Amino acid sequence: MSPPAIRLAGVRRTFPATGGDRLVALDGLDLEVAANEVVAIIGPNGSGKSTLLRIIGGLLAPDAGTVEVEGRPVDGPDRAVGFAFQEPRLLPWRDVLANVAYPLELADVARNEREARAHEVLRMVGLDGFAGSRPHRLSGGMRQRAAIARALALGPSVLLLDEPFSALDALTRERLDIELLDLWQQTATTVVLVTHSITEAVFLADRTVVLSARPGRAIATVPSPLGRPRGLEDLGSPDLAAAAAAVRAALGDPQEAGS
Amino acid sequence: MSGRRGRVVGTILPVAVGAIIFVGAWQLVVVIGGYPPYILPDPLTVGSRFASAWADGTLAGHALVTLQEIVLGFVVGAIAGLLVGYVIARSRLVDLVVSPYLVAAQSTPVLALAPLLILWFGPGLLSKVVICGLIVFFPVAISTLVGLRTVDAGLLELGRSLRASRRQVLLTIEIPSALPSVMGGIRVGVTLAVVGAIVGEWAGADKGLGLLILLAQGSLFDTPLLFAALLTVALIGVGLYGITVLVERRVIGDRG
């Protein structure tokens, strides 16, 4: 068996809180993600989901524990890891092409090469017709697609998605979920997805990891009953509903977990 | 509306109508008030004096000197403002040490210092460049500081996630983010530079529109010339402001 793409063991992370105390966001968290696996992280607000993603992405250092991506200890952001944030975070003064080419520009890739690559990933997300548009001319869904294209520009082996569709309306979100499945079929990257949506988690992921309320630790893992490739028809399947119910049960409070 | 016709109707027409209303109101005040030309000359008198003073070279010489003072002072002050604003935004220590002096200096009206600056730097170009430079410095420094301090933290985190170097972050995120704020400071600075040059010339000068205004009022007793000089000052101010707006559109572009 190949080594895990991502391995976290005993990860603890605290933040300064009022009165000199420290808020424990994550404690004793263990997680392994296999290569090409899609894992969804779900949990109540404040369970440290985004913190967890930032630790994997090298944007935050853990206070204790070990973090490895592809066998290497993480000591900062890695260009083999693509990160898509909750907001698109596009540079408003650049057109879509230059935004998607931005990671390549920072990596000193030659202009011809980076533009060709940017067009390539824009085609993958169906946005090549908008290469010359400024971000503010695009809809919210298109902006988030551009952000995902940017995260794919360097051809990462690991893709970290921090609630990428949470600001979108339900219909757009469903469509982007399906596009994300297609994208994964094409790129076969390892994906860690933080989400608030139980349905989205079960629909997209091979495995849904449920975090406890603060301090966050993995309290349950629900494997997805769906095979690959998946499509729209799986969204209404009884298997998905059963797995969603299992996730909901693990979360404990259905009101808290939301959609 | 589109194309050339749209531009004429949309931009030039309102400006022309505004000018006509202004000149008409001026004429009306002169007629109704019955003011003599040495108090308030009518638009036509000022217009013809403006034309003759440009034709015989009276205004051109003075205007060129004042324009030179404004432009040089503006460039010096803006560059210093950009640099100091950047350093303060970057370093908390520099902020703590320098900021009190900066605010104190700004609270002291530079114009009140004009006589002293003339004493130090002479009645020529240098003293006016110093006055204009000091006046432009503050708004540009503050707007640069604010622009750099308010860069979206999300974009900075994006840069970090992509392993951008310190220099790459500055060039691709911080400077473009700060530009709208910096250009706001430059707009304010450019109009203040005009004021600085004129008042500086009042405090002591060999040549310039400020001096011409004093001469026209005092020794020449030529009120129409005074108005013609004021008109020239105003045109310089509007022209320079217009240039900064054009530059601003060019560098900021379509951001939504």
Chai-1 contact restraints between the chains, C-beta under 6 A:
chainA,res_idxA,chainB,res_idxB,connection_type,confidence,min_distance_angstrom,max_distance_angstrom,comment,restraint_id
A,L59,B,S161,contact,1.0,0.0,6.0,A-B,restraint_1
A,P77,B,S161,contact,1.0,0.0,6.0,A-B,restraint_2
A,P77,B,R163,contact,1.0,0.0,6.0,A-B,restraint_3
A,F83,B,S161,contact,1.0,0.0,6.0,A-B,restraint_4
A,R89,B,G154,contact,1.0,0.0,6.0,A-B,restraint_5
A,R89,B,L155,contact,1.0,0.0,6.0,A-B,restraint_6
A,R89,B,L158,contact,1.0,0.0,6.0,A-B,restraint_7
A,P92,B,R255,contact,1.0,0.0,6.0,A-B,restraint_8
A,W93,B,P176,contact,1.0,0.0,6.0,A-B,restraint_9
A,W93,B,R255,contact,1.0,0.0,6.0,A-B,restraint_10
A,P103,B,L162,contact,1.0,0.0,6.0,A-B,restraint_11
A,L106,B,L162,contact,1.0,0.0,6.0,A-B,restraint_12
A,L106,B,A164,contact,1.0,0.0,6.0,A-B,restraint_13
A,L106,B,Q168,contact,1.0,0.0,6.0,A-B,restraint_14
A,R134,B,D254,contact,1.0,0.0,6.0,A-B,restraint_15
A,H136,B,G256,contact,1.0,0.0,6.0,A-B,restraint_16
